[in-house]
Amino acid sequence: MHPEPMKTFRASIDVMPHDNLLDPQGKAVSGSMQNLGLPEITGVRIGKHITLQVEAKDKKAAEAKVDEACKKLLANQIMEKYAFSVEESSK
C-alpha cells in the first residue's frame, strides 16, 4: 500500500483584537483621521493578516493544522480572535 499523497494548501488568517477589548493602535489611527481631513473614518481596529502553506492529505486535515497553529502560536486567544480560509494551492 502506498501512503496517500500529500497536497499543498494555502491558508489566509486574520487575527483581530476581541471586539470588547480596547485597541490602542486602532484608536490612535482613528484619532489621526480627523487631522488628515478624513473625519468620516472612525472605529479603526488593527490586527494582522498571515498567509502560510501547509502539507496535508485533504482540506479538512489542512484546516485542522491551521486551527491548531492559530490556537498554539498565531493568536493570543485571551485578547484576540481569528478566522481563516484554506484553499488547495498549486505551490
N, C-alpha and C positions, 0 to 999 in steps of 0.2 A: 504494500500500500504506500502510495506517495502522499507526503503531507500536503495539505491544502495550500495552494499558492497564496502568498500574501499580496494585498493590494495597497496602494498608497492613497491616503485620504488627506485632504487639506481642511483644516479647521479654522474658522474665524470666530474669535472670542471677544466679547465686550464685557469689561468689568467696570462697574459703576458703584459709587457710594450708595448705601441704602437711602431711600427717599426720606426717612425720618432723621437722618444724620446731617449735621452741618457740613457743607463742602466749602472750606475756606478759599480754595483756589477758584472755584466757580463763583463764589460771592465776590471776590476781588475782580474777576473778569466782568461780571455783571455790573459792578460799580464803575468800571472803566468805560463801559459802553456809552454812558452819559457824556463823558469827556470827549469821546470820539465822534459825537454827534449822532449817536445811534441809540437814543433813549427808548426806542420801541423794542430793543432786545433786552430781555430780563430773564431771570431764572436759569442762568447758565449752570450746568453741572458738568464736571470734568472727570473723566475716567481714563481707561486705557483700552486700546484695541490690540489684540495679539493674534498673529497667524502662526500656524505650525503645521508640520506634516507628521502623519502617524501611519505606521505599517500595521495592518490588521487584516483578518480573513474576510471581514464584511463590515458594512456601515455600522451595524449595531455594536460590534466589538470596538470599532474606532470611537464611537460616541462614548462608550463606557470608559475608554482610556482617557479621552479628553476631559470627561467629567471628573475622573479621579485626579488628573493633573490640576484642574481648577480647584478642587477641594483641598489638595495637599500643598499646593505651591502658588498658583497663579492668582488666587483671590483670598483675601482675608475675610472669611465668612462672617466674622463679628461685625465688620464695618462695610463690607462690600457684597454686592450681588453680581451674578454673572449669567450670561446667556451665550449660546454658541450654535453654530451650524457646521455640519460636516458634509463634504462632497467628495466623491471619488476624483482623484487627480490623475493627470497624465504625466505627472512629475514635473 
